[in-house]
Amino acid sequence: MSLSSLLAISPVDGRYRSKVECLAPFFSEYALIRYRVLVEIEYFIALAQEIGLGTPEGKLPCSEDDLRNIYRDFSESDAEKVKSIEAVTNHDVKAVEYFIKEKFDTLGLGGYKEFVHFGLTSQDINNTSQPLMLKEALEQVINPEIEAIIDYLKTLSTEWKEVPMLARTHGQPASPTILGKEIYVFVYRLKEQMKQLARIPHSAKFGGATGNMNAHKVAYPDVEWRRFAANFTRNHLGLELESVTTQISNYDNLAALFDAYKRLCVILIDLCRDIWQYISDGYFKQKVVKGEVGSSAMPHKVNPIDFENAEGNCGIAIAIFEHLSHKLPISRLQRDLTDSTVMRNMGLPVAHLLIALQSLKKGLGKLRLAPERLAQDLDLAWAVVAEGIQTVLRREGYPAPYEALKELTRGRDSITKESISAFVDTLNVSEAVKAELKNITPESYTGLRLDYTE
């Protein structure tokens, strides 16, 4: 089933298809069907072991590998077959069940077909397959991209660990800083969020029509079904069981996960805006790519489009993550269907985040430091040493030093190295202290250094 990118409604499947195609095995309709087949097969294998299906020796007519090959070898034509069954059943999960039963006939498992989807409701399949899809997409695609950004930022922060830079608070010149440290702020923030992210479990609901495993218990009353459900989700799927639910997942852990990625997007927007401003201020030049056009009217333009692209896509991701985390934990009584249609959009914010990460990585790779421009701004901002001077004077017991420096510098346009030096000469302090004060320059007054060896 081919779709021209020119005819796609969403830019994720149109303009940006090449950037996010790696997510298709996790979030496409084909992927959802395949993951449902996976869960059904793994459930059948676990169930067969638990209740002793097969010969008196407990063996089925085929191997577990034969069963698993149903989803390992699942093809696009298999997905089309499921969709053709769904056209009759008007039920997507039931169509998967019928598809697997047909496969069982070819494996000599015709007598075991009724143990496919045994005792389950659709959400036992959806609320295991969808978190599994998301988990594997995040672990295999998104998290490595985030870690790559962190690593590259750390490289830049180390490269620029001795580059002084004028800081700005409220947009005004402030106590100087180190460029590498300002980049490392984002390394630290992103790493902290990734630590928090790692503590959020990928959880699943698996408990029958209303969460009580009624059908399982009435059919096999002696089996410890809650233990079975916990072992099945953990050992076969790598998910943690939500042990008390209604018909559907509580979605609380999923909401926490979406909120965590939303925070990551917020941090990335903050980074994009800072880099954008540094480019605007001339602290960075951007590598010119041959053949690219910055403006249809102004030939000189080299726009920071990668950072703007990243910011825009992070914004869309935030909006969808926000809706998912707010909506999904809310359901009427034991279930309504609002979660079903919403969950089908789960891949959208992930796709926009991936586009943002790719744009950001591309943009960071184009940056070229302009040290002369940083030095120029520092040399024009001698007023910023006032903080250091008045603090040393406080140490020396000098009367009202803050007020004296305020009178000298606040709102003045002509603060220079010479005017600062002249002011110091008027102070009633020792020559040693005067020399100390004159050694405070915008380039040297940058505070503590970071340890980049962690």
Backbone torsions as a table, in degrees:
resi	resn	phi	psi	omega
1	MET	NA	96.5	-177.5
2	SER	-92.6	146.8	179.1
3	LEU	-132.3	121.7	177.3
4	SER	-66.9	133.7	179.0
5	SER	-63.5	-23.2	178.8
6	LEU	-72.9	-18.8	-177.6
7	LEU	-104.5	-2.4	-178.8
8	ALA	-69.2	142.2	178.7
9	ILE	-77.8	-41.8	-179.4
10	SER	-93.7	138.2	176.6
11	PRO	-63.6	-21.2	176.6
12	VAL	-60.7	-39.9	178.0
13	ASP	-97.8	3.3	179.5
14	GLY	-116.2	-100.0	-175.6
15	ARG	-54.3	-40.0	-173.7
16	TYR	-100.5	13.4	-174.7
17	ARG	-55.1	-42.7	-176.9
18	SER	-65.1	-25.9	-178.6
19	LYS	-80.3	-25.3	-174.0
20	VAL	-119.0	8.4	-176.9
21	GLU	-59.0	-27.3	179.1
22	CYS	-64.9	-13.8	178.2
23	LEU	-89.3	-10.9	-179.1
24	ALA	-57.3	-38.4	178.7
25	PRO	-66.7	-6.8	-179.0
26	PHE	-113.9	-30.5	-170.1
27	PHE	-125.3	-1.1	177.9
28	SER	-75.2	169.5	175.0
29	GLU	-61.9	-39.9	175.2
30	TYR	-57.3	-45.7	-178.3
31	ALA	-62.3	-44.0	-179.8
32	LEU	-60.2	-43.6	178.9
33	ILE	-63.3	-44.7	-179.1
34	ARG	-61.7	-43.9	179.7
35	TYR	-66.1	-33.8	175.5
36	ARG	-64.4	-42.1	177.0
37	VAL	-61.3	-43.4	178.6
38	LEU	-56.3	-49.5	-178.0
39	VAL	-63.3	-42.9	179.9
40	GLU	-61.3	-43.4	-178.9
41	ILE	-67.3	-46.1	179.3
42	GLU	-63.0	-36.6	176.4
43	TYR	-64.4	-44.2	179.6
44	PHE	-60.6	-42.3	179.5
45	ILE	-62.3	-46.5	179.8
46	ALA	-65.2	-40.7	-179.8
47	LEU	-65.2	-43.0	179.8
48	ALA	-59.4	-39.5	178.3
49	GLN	-68.7	-38.4	-175.2
50	GLU	-70.7	-44.2	-174.4
51	ILE	-103.5	1.2	174.1
52	GLY	75.5	45.1	175.6
53	LEU	-69.6	151.4	175.5
54	GLY	111.9	-156.3	-178.9
55	THR	-68.6	171.6	175.7
56	PRO	-54.9	-24.8	177.7
57	GLU	-84.0	1.2	178.4
58	GLY	79.9	22.1	-178.0
59	LYS	-107.4	138.6	174.7
60	LEU	-86.9	161.9	-179.4
61	PRO	-67.1	-8.5	178.5
62	CYS	-135.7	167.7	-178.2
63	SER	-85.5	165.0	175.1
64	GLU	-63.7	-33.3	176.4
65	ASP	-62.5	-40.3	177.4
66	ASP	-59.9	-41.4	179.1
67	LEU	-66.8	-45.4	-177.4
68	ARG	-67.5	-25.5	178.3
69	ASN	-65.3	-17.5	176.6
70	ILE	-61.3	-40.0	177.2
71	TYR	-95.7	-27.2	177.5
72	ARG	-64.4	-37.7	-178.4
73	ASP	-99.5	15.3	-176.2
74	PHE	-61.6	126.0	-172.9
75	SER	-112.5	172.2	176.5
76	GLU	-64.4	-35.1	177.4
77	SER	-67.7	-32.7	174.0
78	ASP	-63.1	-43.0	178.8
79	ALA	-63.0	-39.6	177.3
80	GLU	-63.9	-35.5	176.9
81	LYS	-63.2	-43.7	178.2
82	VAL	-61.7	-41.4	-179.6
83	LYS	-65.9	-33.3	177.6
84	SER	-68.7	-35.7	175.6
85	ILE	-67.1	-41.4	179.7
86	GLU	-61.7	-31.6	178.3
87	ALA	-60.8	-25.8	177.7
88	VAL	-91.0	-46.9	-175.5
89	THR	-75.8	-24.7	-172.4
90	ASN	55.6	32.7	179.7
91	HIS	-148.9	116.5	-171.5
92	ASP	-68.1	-41.2	-178.2
93	VAL	-73.7	-37.8	177.8
94	LYS	-63.2	-34.3	177.8
95	ALA	-63.2	-37.5	176.3
96	VAL	-64.2	-42.5	178.3
97	GLU	-58.7	-46.8	-179.1
98	TYR	-65.7	-37.3	177.3
99	PHE	-60.4	-46.2	-179.2
100	ILE	-65.8	-37.9	178.8
101	LYS	-61.9	-37.8	175.6
102	GLU	-63.6	-40.5	177.6
103	LYS	-64.2	-35.6	179.4
104	PHE	-61.7	-36.7	178.9
105	ASP	-59.8	-39.5	-178.7
106	THR	-73.3	-18.9	180.0
107	LEU	-97.3	4.8	-178.3
108	GLY	75.2	24.9	-178.3
109	LEU	-110.0	25.3	-177.6
110	GLY	-55.3	-33.7	-178.6
111	GLY	-75.5	-6.6	-176.8
112	TYR	-113.4	8.0	-173.5
113	LYS	-60.5	-32.7	-176.6
114	GLU	-74.9	-3.5	174.0
115	PHE	-94.7	2.1	168.3
116	VAL	-77.2	130.1	-179.3
117	HIS	61.6	29.3	-175.3
118	PHE	-67.3	120.3	175.6
119	GLY	72.3	7.5	-172.9
120	LEU	-99.1	159.6	166.1
121	THR	-110.9	165.5	-175.0
122	SER	-56.2	-36.8	-176.2
123	GLN	-69.9	-20.1	172.9
124	ASP	-64.6	-27.5	177.0
125	ILE	-87.7	-46.5	-179.4
126	ASN	-64.4	-44.3	-176.0
127	ASN	-81.0	8.5	167.7
128	THR	-114.7	-43.6	-178.4
129	SER	-67.6	-41.4	-176.9
130	GLN	-69.1	-45.1	174.3
131	PRO	-64.2	-29.8	177.0
132	LEU	-69.0	-42.0	175.2
133	MET	-56.7	-49.3	-177.6
134	LEU	-64.0	-46.1	-179.8
135	LYS	-55.4	-48.4	-176.5
136	GLU	-70.9	-35.0	176.5
137	ALA	-64.6	-43.3	-179.7
138	LEU	-66.9	-45.1	-176.8
139	GLU	-70.6	-35.4	-174.3
140	GLN	-92.8	-24.5	-174.6
141	VAL	-120.5	-59.4	-169.7
142	ILE	-71.9	-51.9	-176.5
143	ASN	-60.5	-41.1	175.2
144	PRO	-60.8	-34.3	177.1
145	GLU	-66.7	-41.5	177.8
146	ILE	-64.2	-44.7	179.6
147	GLU	-62.3	-35.9	177.8
148	ALA	-64.9	-40.0	176.4
149	ILE	-62.9	-45.1	179.2
150	ILE	-59.4	-46.1	-179.5
151	ASP	-62.0	-41.4	-178.7
152	TYR	-68.9	-40.0	176.5
153	LEU	-62.3	-38.4	178.2
154	LYS	-64.9	-38.9	176.5
155	THR	-61.0	-45.0	179.5
156	LEU	-64.5	-41.2	-178.4
157	SER	-65.2	-35.1	176.4
158	THR	-70.1	-41.6	179.2
159	GLU	-61.4	-33.9	-175.7
160	TRP	-107.1	25.2	-173.1
161	LYS	-72.1	-10.4	177.7
162	GLU	-117.8	15.9	-177.0
163	VAL	-95.6	107.8	179.1
164	PRO	-71.7	148.6	-177.5
165	MET	-147.7	140.5	174.4
166	LEU	-67.5	125.7	175.0
167	ALA	-85.5	160.4	176.6
168	ARG	-135.3	124.4	171.7
169	THR	-118.4	135.9	-172.0
170	HIS	58.1	23.8	-179.6
171	GLY	78.5	2.5	-177.0
172	GLN	-108.9	153.7	178.8
173	PRO	-54.6	134.4	-177.6
174	ALA	-139.1	177.1	-177.2
175	SER	-47.6	127.1	-176.1
176	PRO	-58.5	159.2	-178.3
177	THR	-136.9	-171.4	176.7
178	ILE	-114.4	130.0	-178.4
179	LEU	-55.6	-44.8	-179.8
180	GLY	-59.3	-38.4	178.7
181	LYS	-65.8	-40.1	-179.5
182	GLU	-65.4	-34.3	174.6
183	ILE	-70.2	-37.8	-177.7
184	TYR	-67.9	-23.9	174.2
185	VAL	-52.1	-41.0	-178.2
186	PHE	-75.9	-31.7	172.4
187	VAL	-58.6	-49.3	-178.8
188	TYR	-61.2	-46.8	-176.9
189	ARG	-64.4	-44.7	-179.3
190	LEU	-66.1	-41.0	179.3
191	LYS	-63.6	-40.2	178.5
192	GLU	-62.7	-40.3	178.6
193	GLN	-67.9	-36.5	177.8
194	MET	-65.9	-34.2	175.0
195	LYS	-64.1	-45.0	178.2
196	GLN	-62.9	-40.6	-179.8
197	LEU	-59.4	-40.8	-177.6
198	ALA	-64.9	-20.0	-179.0
199	ARG	-87.3	-7.7	-179.6
200	ILE	-86.8	120.6	-178.3
201	PRO	-74.3	145.7	168.6
202	HIS	-86.8	108.5	-171.5
203	SER	-115.6	161.7	-175.6
204	ALA	-137.7	150.8	170.6
205	LYS	-97.7	134.4	177.4
206	PHE	-155.1	88.4	-174.0
207	GLY	-153.9	19.4	177.3
208	GLY	85.0	-168.5	-167.2
209	ALA	-62.4	-33.6	177.0
210	THR	-132.7	20.0	175.2
211	GLY	90.3	2.8	-174.6
212	ASN	-108.7	2.6	-177.7
213	MET	51.9	42.8	-178.1
214	ASN	-56.2	-49.7	-175.4
215	ALA	-65.4	-39.9	178.4
216	HIS	-61.5	-45.3	-176.2
217	LYS	-66.5	-40.1	-178.0
218	VAL	-70.5	-30.0	179.8
219	ALA	-80.6	-40.5	-178.9
220	TYR	-134.9	78.3	-172.9
221	PRO	-65.0	-18.3	-175.9
222	ASP	-90.6	-7.8	180.0
223	VAL	-81.6	139.5	175.3
224	GLU	-82.8	87.4	-169.3
225	TRP	-69.7	-31.9	177.6
226	ARG	-67.7	-39.3	175.5
227	ARG	-63.1	-44.4	178.9
228	PHE	-57.6	-47.1	-177.6
229	ALA	-62.0	-42.6	-180.0
230	ALA	-65.2	-43.2	179.4
231	ASN	-66.8	-40.7	-179.9
232	PHE	-61.8	-51.3	-177.4
233	THR	-64.5	-37.8	-177.3
234	ARG	-77.7	-49.7	-171.0
235	ASN	-81.7	-30.9	-178.3
236	HIS	-96.3	-27.1	-173.9
237	LEU	-119.8	-15.3	-177.5
238	GLY	73.2	28.7	179.6
239	LEU	-119.2	156.9	176.9
240	GLU	-97.1	137.4	-177.7
241	LEU	-77.6	132.8	166.4
242	GLU	-83.8	104.2	-165.6
243	SER	-75.5	-20.5	179.4
244	VAL	-128.7	112.3	-177.0
245	THR	-145.0	175.6	167.4
246	THR	-91.5	-145.0	176.8
247	GLN	-69.8	-23.2	-175.0
248	ILE	-120.2	167.0	175.0
249	SER	-56.9	150.9	172.4
250	ASN	-71.7	-23.1	177.6
251	TYR	64.3	8.5	-177.3
252	ASP	-68.0	-42.8	178.0
253	ASN	-67.4	-36.0	177.7
254	LEU	-65.6	-39.9	177.2
255	ALA	-62.7	-41.2	178.2
256	ALA	-62.8	-38.1	178.4
257	LEU	-63.8	-46.8	179.2
258	PHE	-63.6	-39.2	177.9
259	ASP	-63.5	-37.2	179.1
260	ALA	-64.8	-42.8	178.3
261	TYR	-70.5	-29.8	175.0
262	LYS	-62.9	-43.3	178.4
263	ARG	-63.7	-39.2	176.3
264	LEU	-60.1	-41.7	178.2
265	CYS	-63.2	-39.2	178.9
266	VAL	-61.9	-43.9	178.9
267	ILE	-63.3	-40.9	179.4
268	LEU	-64.8	-37.1	175.6
269	ILE	-63.2	-43.2	178.6
270	ASP	-59.1	-43.0	177.3
271	LEU	-61.9	-47.9	-178.8
272	CYS	-58.7	-41.5	-178.5
273	ARG	-69.1	-37.8	177.9
274	ASP	-64.9	-47.4	179.7
275	ILE	-62.4	-41.2	177.0
276	TRP	-55.3	-44.2	-179.2
277	GLN	-68.2	-39.2	178.1
278	TYR	-63.5	-37.7	176.2
279	ILE	-65.2	-43.4	179.2
280	SER	-61.2	-37.2	-179.9
281	ASP	-78.3	-6.5	178.1
282	GLY	87.2	7.1	179.9
283	TYR	-70.9	-28.4	175.5
284	PHE	-121.9	140.7	163.1
285	LYS	-101.0	161.0	178.5
286	GLN	-114.1	136.6	177.3
287	LYS	-58.9	129.2	179.8
288	VAL	-83.5	126.5	178.1
289	VAL	-95.5	122.5	-176.5
290	LYS	-58.5	130.6	178.0
291	GLY	94.9	-19.3	179.6
292	GLU	-74.1	150.7	177.5
293	VAL	-118.7	129.3	179.9
294	GLY	-85.8	-32.1	-178.6
295	SER	-149.9	143.8	179.0
296	SER	-74.0	-13.2	-177.7
297	ALA	-118.5	-30.8	-173.3
298	MET	-112.1	102.0	-172.7
299	PRO	-62.3	-23.9	-174.7
300	HIS	-77.6	-14.9	-167.2
301	LYS	-68.0	133.6	166.8
302	VAL	-126.2	91.2	-171.4
303	ASN	-81.3	149.9	177.5
304	PRO	-80.8	54.6	-170.3
305	ILE	-67.1	-29.8	-178.1
306	ASP	-66.0	-38.6	179.6
307	PHE	-73.8	-33.5	175.9
308	GLU	-69.1	-39.8	176.5
309	ASN	-61.4	-45.4	-179.4
310	ALA	-62.4	-43.9	179.6
311	GLU	-61.2	-45.4	-178.8
312	GLY	-62.9	-43.4	-178.9
313	ASN	-72.1	-33.5	173.1
314	CYS	-62.1	-38.2	179.0
315	GLY	-62.2	-43.2	177.8
316	ILE	-65.3	-42.8	178.7
317	ALA	-59.0	-43.9	179.3
318	ILE	-58.6	-45.4	-177.4
319	ALA	-61.1	-41.9	-178.7
320	ILE	-76.1	-41.8	174.9
321	PHE	-56.4	-41.9	-179.6
322	GLU	-61.2	-45.6	180.0
323	HIS	-64.9	-43.7	-179.7
324	LEU	-60.7	-45.7	-176.5
325	SER	-70.1	-28.0	179.1
326	HIS	-81.8	-40.7	-172.9
327	LYS	-80.5	-44.8	-167.4
328	LEU	-60.2	-38.6	-179.3
329	PRO	-70.9	-3.1	-178.0
330	ILE	-105.8	122.8	177.1
331	SER	-147.2	144.5	-179.8
332	ARG	-73.4	120.9	177.5
333	LEU	49.2	-128.0	-174.9
334	GLN	-80.1	-17.1	171.5
335	ARG	174.3	146.3	161.6
336	ASP	-134.0	177.3	-171.3
337	LEU	-95.6	4.4	-175.8
338	THR	-64.1	-30.1	179.7
339	ASP	-67.5	-30.5	-174.1
340	SER	-62.6	-50.8	-178.6
341	THR	-71.0	-33.3	179.7
342	VAL	-67.6	-42.2	-178.0
343	MET	-63.4	-24.6	178.6
344	ARG	-67.2	-14.0	177.8
345	ASN	-97.1	9.3	-176.0
346	MET	-57.6	-33.7	-178.0
347	GLY	-75.9	-18.4	-176.2
348	LEU	-63.0	-52.5	179.9
349	PRO	-64.9	-32.4	177.5
350	VAL	-64.1	-41.3	179.0
351	ALA	-64.3	-44.4	179.5
352	HIS	-66.1	-35.7	175.4
353	LEU	-63.9	-41.5	179.2
354	LEU	-63.2	-43.3	177.1
355	ILE	-59.5	-42.4	179.5
356	ALA	-62.7	-44.3	-179.0
357	LEU	-63.7	-40.8	179.1
358	GLN	-66.1	-41.3	178.7
359	SER	-65.3	-42.5	-179.5
360	LEU	-63.5	-44.1	179.1
361	LYS	-61.6	-41.6	178.6
362	LYS	-63.2	-44.5	-179.8
363	GLY	-64.1	-43.8	179.1
364	LEU	-61.3	-35.5	179.7
365	GLY	-69.1	-16.7	-180.0
366	LYS	-90.8	-10.8	-172.9
367	LEU	-68.8	136.6	174.6
368	ARG	-131.2	122.0	-175.6
369	LEU	-67.5	140.8	176.1
370	ALA	-116.5	79.0	-172.3
371	PRO	-61.2	-31.2	-179.7
372	GLU	-65.0	-31.6	179.4
373	ARG	-73.5	-38.0	176.1
374	LEU	-63.5	-43.3	-179.6
375	ALA	-64.1	-36.6	179.9
376	GLN	-63.0	-45.1	-179.5
377	ASP	-64.9	-37.9	178.1
378	LEU	-63.7	-42.0	-177.2
379	ASP	-68.5	-21.3	178.6
380	LEU	-91.2	5.6	-172.7
381	ALA	-129.4	49.0	-178.8
382	TRP	-66.1	-18.0	178.6
383	ALA	-61.5	-22.8	-175.1
384	VAL	-70.5	-13.7	178.3
385	VAL	-80.4	-6.1	-179.2
386	ALA	-57.9	-37.4	179.8
387	GLU	-59.6	-48.1	-178.9
388	GLY	-64.6	-41.5	-178.7
389	ILE	-63.5	-47.0	-177.0
390	GLN	-68.9	-26.8	178.5
391	THR	-71.9	-41.3	175.7
392	VAL	-63.3	-40.7	178.4
393	LEU	-63.9	-35.7	174.8
394	ARG	-61.5	-43.4	178.1
395	ARG	-57.1	-36.8	-177.4
396	GLU	-83.5	-1.8	-179.9
397	GLY	77.3	19.9	-179.9
398	TYR	-68.9	137.5	-176.1
399	PRO	-71.4	131.5	173.7
400	ALA	46.2	53.4	-178.3
401	PRO	-67.4	-35.6	179.6
402	TYR	-59.6	-46.1	-177.4
403	GLU	-65.1	-35.9	179.2
404	ALA	-65.8	-42.7	178.8
405	LEU	-71.8	-32.2	176.5
406	LYS	-63.0	-44.5	179.5
407	GLU	-61.9	-35.9	-178.3
408	LEU	-73.3	-39.1	-164.6
409	THR	-114.3	-29.3	-168.4
410	ARG	-67.4	121.3	176.9
411	GLY	75.8	6.0	-178.8
412	ARG	-89.5	144.4	-178.2
413	ASP	-97.9	-10.0	-169.2
414	SER	-118.2	37.4	178.1
415	ILE	-82.1	119.1	-177.9
416	THR	-129.6	174.8	175.3
417	LYS	-58.3	-40.2	-177.3
418	GLU	-68.0	-41.4	-179.0
419	SER	-70.0	-33.9	175.4
420	ILE	-65.9	-43.9	-179.6
421	SER	-62.6	-41.5	179.3
422	ALA	-63.9	-39.1	178.1
423	PHE	-63.5	-44.2	-179.4
424	VAL	-60.6	-37.9	-179.3
425	ASP	-62.5	-24.9	-179.2
426	THR	-82.2	-10.2	-173.8
427	LEU	-76.9	143.7	178.2
428	ASN	-88.2	69.8	178.0
429	VAL	-136.5	170.2	-178.0
430	SER	-67.9	161.5	177.8
431	GLU	-63.8	-32.9	179.0
432	ALA	-64.9	-41.6	178.6
433	VAL	-68.4	-38.6	177.4
434	LYS	-60.5	-42.8	178.7
435	ALA	-63.5	-39.3	177.8
436	GLU	-61.6	-43.3	-178.4
437	LEU	-67.9	-36.9	-179.3
438	LYS	-71.5	-18.6	177.1
439	ASN	-80.7	-7.5	176.7
440	ILE	-82.1	111.4	-179.5
441	THR	-123.0	162.1	176.9
442	PRO	-57.6	-32.6	-179.3
443	GLU	-77.3	-30.6	-177.4
444	SER	-92.3	-21.1	-174.8
445	TYR	-85.7	68.5	-174.3
446	THR	-120.0	5.8	172.1
447	GLY	76.8	-156.1	-175.9
448	LEU	-72.9	154.6	175.3
449	ARG	-100.2	148.4	177.2
450	LEU	-83.8	153.2	169.9
451	ASP	-93.5	111.4	-175.5
452	TYR	-93.6	13.0	-173.7
453	THR	-89.5	-4.2	-176.0
454	GLU	-65.6	NA	NA
